[in-house]
Amino acid sequence: MLELLRREVVHLPFRIDEHVNKITWLLRKYSDVPMSLADACLVRMSELYADSPVLTLDDDFRIYRKNKREIIPLLHYSN
């Protein structure tokens, strides 16, 4: 993925600095899970891009909510 970003094959419009307050709020809310910075960014992106499911192997996404109460649509694979 990083190589695709370097070669500008993939463009990632998400800028963490534009969402720092919401991400900080999510990290505090889910500190008992605990939520990683990457997880918080994915939850935030799921709020911004409502029609896009999150692809994850992480069971914690069954706990996380977007927009405080909405279930995040997942493409989830587990063992």
mmCIF file of the N, C-alpha and C atoms, coordinates in Angstrom:
data_MODEL
# 
_entry.id   MODEL 
# 
loop_
_atom_site.group_PDB 
_atom_site.id 
_atom_site.type_symbol 
_atom_site.label_atom_id 
_atom_site.label_alt_id 
_atom_site.label_comp_id 
_atom_site.label_asym_id 
_atom_site.label_entity_id 
_atom_site.label_seq_id 
_atom_site.pdbx_PDB_ins_code 
_atom_site.Cartn_x 
_atom_site.Cartn_y 
_atom_site.Cartn_z 
_atom_site.occupancy 
_atom_site.B_iso_or_equiv 
_atom_site.pdbx_formal_charge 
_atom_site.auth_seq_id 
_atom_site.auth_comp_id 
_atom_site.auth_asym_id 
_atom_site.auth_atom_id 
_atom_site.pdbx_PDB_model_num 
ATOM 1   N N  . MET A 1 1  ? 0.813   -1.176  0.000  1.00 0.00 ? 1  MET A N  1 
ATOM 2   C CA . MET A 1 1  ? 0.000   0.000   0.000  1.00 0.00 ? 1  MET A CA 1 
ATOM 3   C C  . MET A 1 1  ? 0.867   1.254   0.000  1.00 0.00 ? 1  MET A C  1 
ATOM 4   N N  . LEU A 1 2  ? 1.913   1.242   0.819  1.00 0.00 ? 2  LEU A N  1 
ATOM 5   C CA . LEU A 1 2  ? 2.776   2.422   0.862  1.00 0.00 ? 2  LEU A CA 1 
ATOM 6   C C  . LEU A 1 2  ? 3.429   2.695   -0.487 1.00 0.00 ? 2  LEU A C  1 
ATOM 7   N N  . GLU A 1 3  ? 3.814   1.642   -1.183 1.00 0.00 ? 3  GLU A N  1 
ATOM 8   C CA . GLU A 1 3  ? 4.417   1.829   -2.506 1.00 0.00 ? 3  GLU A CA 1 
ATOM 9   C C  . GLU A 1 3  ? 3.404   2.415   -3.484 1.00 0.00 ? 3  GLU A C  1 
ATOM 10  N N  . LEU A 1 4  ? 2.155   1.963   -3.411 1.00 0.00 ? 4  LEU A N  1 
ATOM 11  C CA . LEU A 1 4  ? 1.105   2.528   -4.272 1.00 0.00 ? 4  LEU A CA 1 
ATOM 12  C C  . LEU A 1 4  ? 0.885   4.007   -3.967 1.00 0.00 ? 4  LEU A C  1 
ATOM 13  N N  . LEU A 1 5  ? 0.950   4.365   -2.706 1.00 0.00 ? 5  LEU A N  1 
ATOM 14  C CA . LEU A 1 5  ? 0.839   5.779   -2.331 1.00 0.00 ? 5  LEU A CA 1 
ATOM 15  C C  . LEU A 1 5  ? 2.042   6.573   -2.843 1.00 0.00 ? 5  LEU A C  1 
ATOM 16  N N  . ARG A 1 6  ? 3.237   6.009   -2.700 1.00 0.00 ? 6  ARG A N  1 
ATOM 17  C CA . ARG A 1 6  ? 4.454   6.680   -3.183 1.00 0.00 ? 6  ARG A CA 1 
ATOM 18  C C  . ARG A 1 6  ? 4.405   6.930   -4.677 1.00 0.00 ? 6  ARG A C  1 
ATOM 19  N N  . ARG A 1 7  ? 3.923   5.937   -5.428 1.00 0.00 ? 7  ARG A N  1 
ATOM 20  C CA . ARG A 1 7  ? 3.845   6.051   -6.890 1.00 0.00 ? 7  ARG A CA 1 
ATOM 21  C C  . ARG A 1 7  ? 2.606   6.824   -7.347 1.00 0.00 ? 7  ARG A C  1 
ATOM 22  N N  . GLU A 1 8  ? 1.807   7.268   -6.374 1.00 0.00 ? 8  GLU A N  1 
ATOM 23  C CA . GLU A 1 8  ? 0.584   8.036   -6.628 1.00 0.00 ? 8  GLU A CA 1 
ATOM 24  C C  . GLU A 1 8  ? -0.433  7.264   -7.459 1.00 0.00 ? 8  GLU A C  1 
ATOM 25  N N  . VAL A 1 9  ? -0.425  5.926   -7.305 1.00 0.00 ? 9  VAL A N  1 
ATOM 26  C CA . VAL A 1 9  ? -1.442  5.079   -7.912 1.00 0.00 ? 9  VAL A CA 1 
ATOM 27  C C  . VAL A 1 9  ? -2.714  5.182   -7.087 1.00 0.00 ? 9  VAL A C  1 
ATOM 28  N N  . VAL A 1 10 ? -2.533  5.276   -5.785 1.00 0.00 ? 10 VAL A N  1 
ATOM 29  C CA . VAL A 1 10 ? -3.644  5.423   -4.840 1.00 0.00 ? 10 VAL A CA 1 
ATOM 30  C C  . VAL A 1 10 ? -3.518  6.799   -4.200 1.00 0.00 ? 10 VAL A C  1 
ATOM 31  N N  . HIS A 1 11 ? -4.632  7.473   -4.095 1.00 0.00 ? 11 HIS A N  1 
ATOM 32  C CA . HIS A 1 11 ? -4.648  8.787   -3.448 1.00 0.00 ? 11 HIS A CA 1 
ATOM 33  C C  . HIS A 1 11 ? -5.511  8.694   -2.197 1.00 0.00 ? 11 HIS A C  1 
ATOM 34  N N  . LEU A 1 12 ? -4.975  9.097   -1.087 1.00 0.00 ? 12 LEU A N  1 
ATOM 35  C CA . LEU A 1 12 ? -5.687  9.044   0.179  1.00 0.00 ? 12 LEU A CA 1 
ATOM 36  C C  . LEU A 1 12 ? -6.011  10.471  0.625  1.00 0.00 ? 12 LEU A C  1 
ATOM 37  N N  . PRO A 1 13 ? -7.270  10.887  0.461  1.00 0.00 ? 13 PRO A N  1 
ATOM 38  C CA . PRO A 1 13 ? -7.618  12.268  0.783  1.00 0.00 ? 13 PRO A CA 1 
ATOM 39  C C  . PRO A 1 13 ? -7.773  12.539  2.286  1.00 0.00 ? 13 PRO A C  1 
ATOM 40  N N  . PHE A 1 14 ? -7.771  11.511  3.114  1.00 0.00 ? 14 PHE A N  1 
ATOM 41  C CA . PHE A 1 14 ? -7.947  11.689  4.556  1.00 0.00 ? 14 PHE A CA 1 
ATOM 42  C C  . PHE A 1 14 ? -6.707  12.312  5.161  1.00 0.00 ? 14 PHE A C  1 
ATOM 43  N N  . ARG A 1 15 ? -6.906  13.422  5.859  1.00 0.00 ? 15 ARG A N  1 
ATOM 44  C CA . ARG A 1 15 ? -5.817  14.104  6.555  1.00 0.00 ? 15 ARG A CA 1 
ATOM 45  C C  . ARG A 1 15 ? -6.125  14.106  8.036  1.00 0.00 ? 15 ARG A C  1 
ATOM 46  N N  . ILE A 1 16 ? -5.312  13.403  8.793  1.00 0.00 ? 16 ILE A N  1 
ATOM 47  C CA . ILE A 1 16 ? -5.555  13.241  10.226 1.00 0.00 ? 16 ILE A CA 1 
ATOM 48  C C  . ILE A 1 16 ? -5.608  14.584  10.953 1.00 0.00 ? 16 ILE A C  1 
ATOM 49  N N  . ASP A 1 17 ? -4.806  15.541  10.512 1.00 0.00 ? 17 ASP A N  1 
ATOM 50  C CA . ASP A 1 17 ? -4.784  16.840  11.192 1.00 0.00 ? 17 ASP A CA 1 
ATOM 51  C C  . ASP A 1 17 ? -6.111  17.582  11.093 1.00 0.00 ? 17 ASP A C  1 
ATOM 52  N N  . GLU A 1 18 ? -6.915  17.254  10.098 1.00 0.00 ? 18 GLU A N  1 
ATOM 53  C CA . GLU A 1 18 ? -8.227  17.886  9.944  1.00 0.00 ? 18 GLU A CA 1 
ATOM 54  C C  . GLU A 1 18 ? -9.291  17.249  10.845 1.00 0.00 ? 18 GLU A C  1 
ATOM 55  N N  . HIS A 1 19 ? -8.958  16.134  11.476 1.00 0.00 ? 19 HIS A N  1 
ATOM 56  C CA . HIS A 1 19 ? -9.927  15.380  12.276 1.00 0.00 ? 19 HIS A CA 1 
ATOM 57  C C  . HIS A 1 19 ? -9.421  15.063  13.678 1.00 0.00 ? 19 HIS A C  1 
ATOM 58  N N  . VAL A 1 20 ? -8.414  15.797  14.115 1.00 0.00 ? 20 VAL A N  1 
ATOM 59  C CA . VAL A 1 20 ? -7.749  15.475  15.379 1.00 0.00 ? 20 VAL A CA 1 
ATOM 60  C C  . VAL A 1 20 ? -8.702  15.535  16.571 1.00 0.00 ? 20 VAL A C  1 
ATOM 61  N N  . ASN A 1 21 ? -9.635  16.464  16.596 1.00 0.00 ? 21 ASN A N  1 
ATOM 62  C CA . ASN A 1 21 ? -10.547 16.547  17.742 1.00 0.00 ? 21 ASN A CA 1 
ATOM 63  C C  . ASN A 1 21 ? -11.465 15.334  17.817 1.00 0.00 ? 21 ASN A C  1 
ATOM 64  N N  . LYS A 1 22 ? -12.026 14.933  16.699 1.00 0.00 ? 22 LYS A N  1 
ATOM 65  C CA . LYS A 1 22 ? -12.927 13.765  16.673 1.00 0.00 ? 22 LYS A CA 1 
ATOM 66  C C  . LYS A 1 22 ? -12.139 12.486  16.977 1.00 0.00 ? 22 LYS A C  1 
ATOM 67  N N  . ILE A 1 23 ? -10.949 12.363  16.441 1.00 0.00 ? 23 ILE A N  1 
ATOM 68  C CA . ILE A 1 23 ? -10.121 11.176  16.681 1.00 0.00 ? 23 ILE A CA 1 
ATOM 69  C C  . ILE A 1 23 ? -9.732  11.093  18.153 1.00 0.00 ? 23 ILE A C  1 
ATOM 70  N N  . THR A 1 24 ? -9.372  12.220  18.739 1.00 0.00 ? 24 THR A N  1 
ATOM 71  C CA . THR A 1 24 ? -9.047  12.252  20.172 1.00 0.00 ? 24 THR A CA 1 
ATOM 72  C C  . THR A 1 24 ? -10.250 11.819  20.999 1.00 0.00 ? 24 THR A C  1 
ATOM 73  N N  . TRP A 1 25 ? -11.437 12.305  20.643 1.00 0.00 ? 25 TRP A N  1 
ATOM 74  C CA . TRP A 1 25 ? -12.667 11.931  21.337 1.00 0.00 ? 25 TRP A CA 1 
ATOM 75  C C  . TRP A 1 25 ? -12.893 10.419  21.245 1.00 0.00 ? 25 TRP A C  1 
ATOM 76  N N  . LEU A 1 26 ? -12.717 9.842   20.049 1.00 0.00 ? 26 LEU A N  1 
ATOM 77  C CA . LEU A 1 26 ? -12.892 8.396   19.875 1.00 0.00 ? 26 LEU A CA 1 
ATOM 78  C C  . LEU A 1 26 ? -11.893 7.614   20.722 1.00 0.00 ? 26 LEU A C  1 
ATOM 79  N N  . LEU A 1 27 ? -10.631 8.042   20.741 1.00 0.00 ? 27 LEU A N  1 
ATOM 80  C CA . LEU A 1 27 ? -9.607  7.348   21.526 1.00 0.00 ? 27 LEU A CA 1 
ATOM 81  C C  . LEU A 1 27 ? -9.945  7.360   23.014 1.00 0.00 ? 27 LEU A C  1 
ATOM 82  N N  . ARG A 1 28 ? -10.495 8.452   23.481 1.00 0.00 ? 28 ARG A N  1 
ATOM 83  C CA . ARG A 1 28 ? -10.904 8.520   24.884 1.00 0.00 ? 28 ARG A CA 1 
ATOM 84  C C  . ARG A 1 28 ? -12.124 7.650   25.149 1.00 0.00 ? 28 ARG A C  1 
ATOM 85  N N  . LYS A 1 29 ? -13.096 7.725   24.257 1.00 0.00 ? 29 LYS A N  1 
ATOM 86  C CA . LYS A 1 29 ? -14.326 6.953   24.436 1.00 0.00 ? 29 LYS A CA 1 
ATOM 87  C C  . LYS A 1 29 ? -14.042 5.454   24.501 1.00 0.00 ? 29 LYS A C  1 
ATOM 88  N N  . TYR A 1 30 ? -13.158 4.979   23.654 1.00 0.00 ? 30 TYR A N  1 
ATOM 89  C CA . TYR A 1 30 ? -12.875 3.546   23.568 1.00 0.00 ? 30 TYR A CA 1 
ATOM 90  C C  . TYR A 1 30 ? -11.542 3.171   24.213 1.00 0.00 ? 30 TYR A C  1 
ATOM 91  N N  . SER A 1 31 ? -11.080 3.947   25.186 1.00 0.00 ? 31 SER A N  1 
ATOM 92  C CA . SER A 1 31 ? -9.789  3.673   25.825 1.00 0.00 ? 31 SER A CA 1 
ATOM 93  C C  . SER A 1 31 ? -9.777  2.342   26.563 1.00 0.00 ? 31 SER A C  1 
ATOM 94  N N  . ASP A 1 32 ? -10.945 1.848   26.970 1.00 0.00 ? 32 ASP A N  1 
ATOM 95  C CA . ASP A 1 32 ? -11.009 0.568   27.675 1.00 0.00 ? 32 ASP A CA 1 
ATOM 96  C C  . ASP A 1 32 ? -10.922 -0.619  26.725 1.00 0.00 ? 32 ASP A C  1 
ATOM 97  N N  . VAL A 1 33 ? -11.024 -0.411  25.408 1.00 0.00 ? 33 VAL A N  1 
ATOM 98  C CA . VAL A 1 33 ? -11.017 -1.538  24.461 1.00 0.00 ? 33 VAL A CA 1 
ATOM 99  C C  . VAL A 1 33 ? -9.607  -2.111  24.292 1.00 0.00 ? 33 VAL A C  1 
ATOM 100 N N  . PRO A 1 34 ? -8.530  -1.443  24.113 1.00 0.00 ? 34 PRO A N  1 
ATOM 101 C CA . PRO A 1 34 ? -8.305  -0.060  23.744 1.00 0.00 ? 34 PRO A CA 1 
ATOM 102 C C  . PRO A 1 34 ? -8.340  0.122   22.231 1.00 0.00 ? 34 PRO A C  1 
ATOM 103 N N  . MET A 1 35 ? -8.608  1.340   21.785 1.00 0.00 ? 35 MET A N  1 
ATOM 104 C CA . MET A 1 35 ? -8.648  1.689   20.365 1.00 0.00 ? 35 MET A CA 1 
ATOM 105 C C  . MET A 1 35 ? -7.279  2.235   19.966 1.00 0.00 ? 35 MET A C  1 
ATOM 106 N N  . SER A 1 36 ? -6.788  1.788   18.826 1.00 0.00 ? 36 SER A N  1 
ATOM 107 C CA . SER A 1 36 ? -5.528  2.326   18.307 1.00 0.00 ? 36 SER A CA 1 
ATOM 108 C C  . SER A 1 36 ? -5.817  3.586   17.478 1.00 0.00 ? 36 SER A C  1 
ATOM 109 N N  . LEU A 1 37 ? -4.771  4.326   17.189 1.00 0.00 ? 37 LEU A N  1 
ATOM 110 C CA . LEU A 1 37 ? -4.909  5.501   16.336 1.00 0.00 ? 37 LEU A CA 1 
ATOM 111 C C  . LEU A 1 37 ? -5.430  5.096   14.958 1.00 0.00 ? 37 LEU A C  1 
ATOM 112 N N  . ALA A 1 38 ? -4.939  3.987   14.421 1.00 0.00 ? 38 ALA A N  1 
ATOM 113 C CA . ALA A 1 38 ? -5.405  3.510   13.117 1.00 0.00 ? 38 ALA A CA 1 
ATOM 114 C C  . ALA A 1 38 ? -6.893  3.175   13.162 1.00 0.00 ? 38 ALA A C  1 
ATOM 115 N N  . ASP A 1 39 ? -7.336  2.518   14.227 1.00 0.00 ? 39 ASP A N  1 
ATOM 116 C CA . ASP A 1 39 ? -8.762  2.200   14.381 1.00 0.00 ? 39 ASP A CA 1 
ATOM 117 C C  . ASP A 1 39 ? -9.600  3.470   14.427 1.00 0.00 ? 39 ASP A C  1 
ATOM 118 N N  . ALA A 1 40 ? -9.138  4.468   15.185 1.00 0.00 ? 40 ALA A N  1 
ATOM 119 C CA . ALA A 1 40 ? -9.875  5.726   15.291 1.00 0.00 ? 40 ALA A CA 1 
ATOM 120 C C  . ALA A 1 40 ? -9.985  6.409   13.932 1.00 0.00 ? 40 ALA A C  1 
ATOM 121 N N  . CYS A 1 41 ? -8.919  6.349   13.151 1.00 0.00 ? 41 CYS A N  1 
ATOM 122 C CA . CYS A 1 41 ? -8.958  6.932   11.803 1.00 0.00 ? 41 CYS A CA 1 
ATOM 123 C C  . CYS A 1 41 ? -9.964  6.199   10.924 1.00 0.00 ? 41 CYS A C  1 
ATOM 124 N N  . LEU A 1 42 ? -10.016 4.877   11.019 1.00 0.00 ? 42 LEU A N  1 
ATOM 125 C CA . LEU A 1 42 ? -10.980 4.108   10.221 1.00 0.00 ? 42 LEU A CA 1 
ATOM 126 C C  . LEU A 1 42 ? -12.418 4.405   10.645 1.00 0.00 ? 42 LEU A C  1 
ATOM 127 N N  . VAL A 1 43 ? -12.646 4.536   11.944 1.00 0.00 ? 43 VAL A N  1 
ATOM 128 C CA . VAL A 1 43 ? -13.991 4.889   12.409 1.00 0.00 ? 43 VAL A CA 1 
ATOM 129 C C  . VAL A 1 43 ? -14.364 6.265   11.870 1.00 0.00 ? 43 VAL A C  1 
ATOM 130 N N  . ARG A 1 44 ? -13.438 7.207   11.939 1.00 0.00 ? 44 ARG A N  1 
ATOM 131 C CA . ARG A 1 44 ? -13.713 8.554   11.424 1.00 0.00 ? 44 ARG A CA 1 
ATOM 132 C C  . ARG A 1 44 ? -13.999 8.513   9.927  1.00 0.00 ? 44 ARG A C  1 
ATOM 133 N N  . MET A 1 45 ? -13.214 7.753   9.183  1.00 0.00 ? 45 MET A N  1 
ATOM 134 C CA . MET A 1 45 ? -13.453 7.646   7.737  1.00 0.00 ? 45 MET A CA 1 
ATOM 135 C C  . MET A 1 45 ? -14.806 7.001   7.448  1.00 0.00 ? 45 MET A C  1 
ATOM 136 N N  . SER A 1 46 ? -15.225 6.068   8.303  1.00 0.00 ? 46 SER A N  1 
ATOM 137 C CA . SER A 1 46 ? -16.544 5.446   8.100  1.00 0.00 ? 46 SER A CA 1 
ATOM 138 C C  . SER A 1 46 ? -17.664 6.466   8.309  1.00 0.00 ? 46 SER A C  1 
ATOM 139 N N  . GLU A 1 47 ? -17.407 7.490   9.107  1.00 0.00 ? 47 GLU A N  1 
ATOM 140 C CA . GLU A 1 47 ? -18.378 8.571   9.277  1.00 0.00 ? 47 GLU A CA 1 
ATOM 141 C C  . GLU A 1 47 ? -18.403 9.484   8.051  1.00 0.00 ? 47 GLU A C  1 
ATOM 142 N N  . LEU A 1 48 ? -17.241 9.711   7.481  1.00 0.00 ? 48 LEU A N  1 
ATOM 143 C CA . LEU A 1 48 ? -17.132 10.613  6.333  1.00 0.00 ? 48 LEU A CA 1 
ATOM 144 C C  . LEU A 1 48 ? -17.599 9.962   5.037  1.00 0.00 ? 48 LEU A C  1 
ATOM 145 N N  . TYR A 1 49 ? -17.344 8.669   4.892  1.00 0.00 ? 49 TYR A N  1 
ATOM 146 C CA . TYR A 1 49 ? -17.683 7.926   3.671  1.00 0.00 ? 49 TYR A CA 1 
ATOM 147 C C  . TYR A 1 49 ? -18.701 6.853   4.044  1.00 0.00 ? 49 TYR A C  1 
ATOM 148 N N  . ALA A 1 50 ? -19.916 7.279   4.261  1.00 0.00 ? 50 ALA A N  1 
ATOM 149 C CA . ALA A 1 50 ? -20.963 6.431   4.853  1.00 0.00 ? 50 ALA A CA 1 
ATOM 150 C C  . ALA A 1 50 ? -21.277 5.174   4.053  1.00 0.00 ? 50 ALA A C  1 
ATOM 151 N N  . ASP A 1 51 ? -21.102 5.204   2.760  1.00 0.00 ? 51 ASP A N  1 
ATOM 152 C CA . ASP A 1 51 ? -21.444 4.042   1.934  1.00 0.00 ? 51 ASP A CA 1 
ATOM 153 C C  . ASP A 1 51 ? -20.325 3.016   1.810  1.00 0.00 ? 51 ASP A C  1 
ATOM 154 N N  . SER A 1 52 ? -19.225 3.255   2.486  1.00 0.00 ? 52 SER A N  1 
ATOM 155 C CA . SER A 1 52 ? -18.067 2.369   2.376  1.00 0.00 ? 52 SER A CA 1 
ATOM 156 C C  . SER A 1 52 ? -17.913 1.505   3.617  1.00 0.00 ? 52 SER A C  1 
ATOM 157 N N  . PRO A 1 53 ? -17.935 0.181   3.465  1.00 0.00 ? 53 PRO A N  1 
ATOM 158 C CA . PRO A 1 53 ? -17.687 -0.689  4.618  1.00 0.00 ? 53 PRO A CA 1 
ATOM 159 C C  . PRO A 1 53 ? -16.203 -0.689  4.974  1.00 0.00 ? 53 PRO A C  1 
ATOM 160 N N  . VAL A 1 54 ? -15.913 -1.070  6.194  1.00 0.00 ? 54 VAL A N  1 
ATOM 161 C CA . VAL A 1 54 ? -14.537 -1.185  6.678  1.00 0.00 ? 54 VAL A CA 1 
ATOM 162 C C  . VAL A 1 54 ? -14.120 -2.641  6.558  1.00 0.00 ? 54 VAL A C  1 
ATOM 163 N N  . LEU A 1 55 ? -12.999 -2.878  5.893  1.00 0.00 ? 55 LEU A N  1 
ATOM 164 C CA . LEU A 1 55 ? -12.425 -4.216  5.795  1.00 0.00 ? 55 LEU A CA 1 
ATOM 165 C C  . LEU A 1 55 ? -11.483 -4.390  6.973  1.00 0.00 ? 55 LEU A C  1 
ATOM 166 N N  . THR A 1 56 ? -11.741 -5.401  7.808  1.00 0.00 ? 56 THR A N  1 
ATOM 167 C CA . THR A 1 56 ? -10.931 -5.571  9.015  1.00 0.00 ? 56 THR A CA 1 
ATOM 168 C C  . THR A 1 56 ? -10.861 -7.028  9.450  1.00 0.00 ? 56 THR A C  1 
ATOM 169 N N  . LEU A 1 57 ? -9.823  -7.340  10.181 1.00 0.00 ? 57 LEU A N  1 
ATOM 170 C CA . LEU A 1 57 ? -9.686  -8.619  10.870 1.00 0.00 ? 57 LEU A CA 1 
ATOM 171 C C  . LEU A 1 57 ? -9.886  -8.427  12.364 1.00 0.00 ? 57 LEU A C  1 
ATOM 172 N N  . ASP A 1 58 ? -10.122 -7.191  12.768 1.00 0.00 ? 58 ASP A N  1 
ATOM 173 C CA . ASP A 1 58 ? -10.187 -6.785  14.171 1.00 0.00 ? 58 ASP A CA 1 
ATOM 174 C C  . ASP A 1 58 ? -11.614 -6.890  14.709 1.00 0.00 ? 58 ASP A C  1 
ATOM 175 N N  . ASP A 1 59 ? -11.813 -7.742  15.698 1.00 0.00 ? 59 ASP A N  1 
ATOM 176 C CA . ASP A 1 59 ? -13.139 -7.919  16.305 1.00 0.00 ? 59 ASP A CA 1 
ATOM 177 C C  . ASP A 1 59 ? -13.637 -6.682  17.045 1.00 0.00 ? 59 ASP A C  1 
ATOM 178 N N  . ASP A 1 60 ? -12.727 -5.766  17.396 1.00 0.00 ? 60 ASP A N  1 
ATOM 179 C CA . ASP A 1 60 ? -13.135 -4.558  18.113 1.00 0.00 ? 60 ASP A CA 1 
ATOM 180 C C  . ASP A 1 60 ? -14.090 -3.697  17.288 1.00 0.00 ? 60 ASP A C  1 
ATOM 181 N N  . PHE A 1 61 ? -14.068 -3.838  15.979 1.00 0.00 ? 61 PHE A N  1 
ATOM 182 C CA . PHE A 1 61 ? -14.969 -3.040  15.145 1.00 0.00 ? 61 PHE A CA 1 
ATOM 183 C C  . PHE A 1 61 ? -16.432 -3.432  15.331 1.00 0.00 ? 61 PHE A C  1 
ATOM 184 N N  . ARG A 1 62 ? -16.672 -4.534  15.981 1.00 0.00 ? 62 ARG A N  1 
ATOM 185 C CA . ARG A 1 62 ? -18.058 -4.884  16.338 1.00 0.00 ? 62 ARG A CA 1 
ATOM 186 C C  . ARG A 1 62 ? -18.528 -4.046  17.532 1.00 0.00 ? 62 ARG A C  1 
ATOM 187 N N  . ILE A 1 63 ? -17.577 -3.485  18.275 1.00 0.00 ? 63 ILE A N  1 
ATOM 188 C CA . ILE A 1 63 ? -17.874 -2.645  19.440 1.00 0.00 ? 63 ILE A CA 1 
ATOM 189 C C  . ILE A 1 63 ? -17.977 -1.171  19.033 1.00 0.00 ? 63 ILE A C  1 
ATOM 190 N N  . TYR A 1 64 ? -17.053 -0.728  18.184 1.00 0.00 ? 64 TYR A N  1 
ATOM 191 C CA . TYR A 1 64 ? -17.004 0.673   17.790 1.00 0.00 ? 64 TYR A CA 1 
ATOM 192 C C  . TYR A 1 64 ? -18.288 1.092   17.090 1.00 0.00 ? 64 TYR A C  1 
ATOM 193 N N  . ARG A 1 65 ? -18.618 2.371   17.232 1.00 0.00 ? 65 ARG A N  1 
ATOM 194 C CA . ARG A 1 65 ? -19.791 2.953   16.580 1.00 0.00 ? 65 ARG A CA 1 
ATOM 195 C C  . ARG A 1 65 ? -19.384 4.234   15.881 1.00 0.00 ? 65 ARG A C  1 
ATOM 196 N N  . LYS A 1 66 ? -19.992 4.471   14.717 1.00 0.00 ? 66 LYS A N  1 
ATOM 197 C CA . LYS A 1 66 ? -19.785 5.749   14.042 1.00 0.00 ? 66 LYS A CA 1 
ATOM 198 C C  . LYS A 1 66 ? -20.931 6.673   14.415 1.00 0.00 ? 66 LYS A C  1 
ATOM 199 N N  . ASN A 1 67 ? -20.661 7.956   14.383 1.00 0.00 ? 67 ASN A N  1 
ATOM 200 C CA . ASN A 1 67 ? -21.668 8.960   14.755 1.00 0.00 ? 67 ASN A CA 1 
ATOM 201 C C  . ASN A 1 67 ? -22.312 8.634   16.103 1.00 0.00 ? 67 ASN A C  1 
ATOM 202 N N  . LYS A 1 68 ? -21.504 8.130   16.998 1.00 0.00 ? 68 LYS A N  1 
ATOM 203 C CA . LYS A 1 68 ? -21.836 7.804   18.395 1.00 0.00 ? 68 LYS A CA 1 
ATOM 204 C C  . LYS A 1 68 ? -22.677 6.547   18.583 1.00 0.00 ? 68 LYS A C  1 
ATOM 205 N N  . ARG A 1 69 ? -23.597 6.215   17.672 1.00 0.00 ? 69 ARG A N  1 
ATOM 206 C CA . ARG A 1 69 ? -24.499 5.077   17.922 1.00 0.00 ? 69 ARG A CA 1 
ATOM 207 C C  . ARG A 1 69 ? -24.715 4.144   16.751 1.00 0.00 ? 69 ARG A C  1 
ATOM 208 N N  . GLU A 1 70 ? -24.198 4.497   15.588 1.00 0.00 ? 70 GLU A N  1 
ATOM 209 C CA . GLU A 1 70 ? -24.480 3.696   14.388 1.00 0.00 ? 70 GLU A CA 1 
ATOM 210 C C  . GLU A 1 70 ? -23.475 2.562   14.215 1.00 0.00 ? 70 GLU A C  1 
ATOM 211 N N  . ILE A 1 71 ? -23.978 1.406   13.844 1.00 0.00 ? 71 ILE A N  1 
ATOM 212 C CA . ILE A 1 71 ? -23.113 0.264   13.558 1.00 0.00 ? 71 ILE A CA 1 
ATOM 213 C C  . ILE A 1 71 ? -22.312 0.554   12.293 1.00 0.00 ? 71 ILE A C  1 
ATOM 214 N N  . ILE A 1 72 ? -21.057 0.212   12.319 1.00 0.00 ? 72 ILE A N  1 
ATOM 215 C CA . ILE A 1 72 ? -20.180 0.415   11.170 1.00 0.00 ? 72 ILE A CA 1 
ATOM 216 C C  . ILE A 1 72 ? -20.328 -0.784  10.241 1.00 0.00 ? 72 ILE A C  1 
ATOM 217 N N  . PRO A 1 73 ? -20.653 -0.561  8.963  1.00 0.00 ? 73 PRO A N  1 
ATOM 218 C CA . PRO A 1 73 ? -20.725 -1.690  8.038  1.00 0.00 ? 73 PRO A CA 1 
ATOM 219 C C  . PRO A 1 73 ? -19.324 -2.300  7.855  1.00 0.00 ? 73 PRO A C  1 
ATOM 220 N N  . LEU A 1 74 ? -19.254 -3.608  7.995  1.00 0.00 ? 74 LEU A N  1 
ATOM 221 C CA . LEU A 1 74 ? -17.966 -4.301  7.973  1.00 0.00 ? 74 LEU A CA 1 
ATOM 222 C C  . LEU A 1 74 ? -17.899 -5.362  6.887  1.00 0.00 ? 74 LEU A C  1 
ATOM 223 N N  . LEU A 1 75 ? -16.721 -5.508  6.358  1.00 0.00 ? 75 LEU A N  1 
ATOM 224 C CA . LEU A 1 75 ? -16.323 -6.712  5.628  1.00 0.00 ? 75 LEU A CA 1 
ATOM 225 C C  . LEU A 1 75 ? -15.342 -7.350  6.601  1.00 0.00 ? 75 LEU A C  1 
ATOM 226 N N  . HIS A 1 76 ? -15.809 -8.326  7.354  1.00 0.00 ? 76 HIS A N  1 
ATOM 227 C CA . HIS A 1 76 ? -15.040 -8.847  8.476  1.00 0.00 ? 76 HIS A CA 1 
ATOM 228 C C  . HIS A 1 76 ? -14.677 -10.305 8.227  1.00 0.00 ? 76 HIS A C  1 
ATOM 229 N N  . TYR A 1 77 ? -13.430 -10.604 8.447  1.00 0.00 ? 77 TYR A N  1 
ATOM 230 C CA . TYR A 1 77 ? -12.953 -11.979 8.331  1.00 0.00 ? 77 TYR A CA 1 
ATOM 231 C C  . TYR A 1 77 ? -12.286 -12.359 9.641  1.00 0.00 ? 77 TYR A C  1 
ATOM 232 N N  . SER A 1 78 ? -12.664 -13.475 10.165 1.00 0.00 ? 78 SER A N  1 
ATOM 233 C CA . SER A 1 78 ? -12.017 -13.928 11.394 1.00 0.00 ? 78 SER A CA 1 
ATOM 234 C C  . SER A 1 78 ? -11.666 -15.404 11.250 1.00 0.00 ? 78 SER A C  1 
ATOM 235 N N  . ASN A 1 79 ? -10.816 -15.875 12.142 1.00 0.00 ? 79 ASN A N  1 
ATOM 236 C CA . ASN A 1 79 ? -10.349 -17.281 12.089 1.00 0.00 ? 79 ASN A CA 1 
ATOM 237 C C  . ASN A 1 79 ? -11.413 -18.212 12.576 1.00 0.00 ? 79 ASN A C  1 
# 
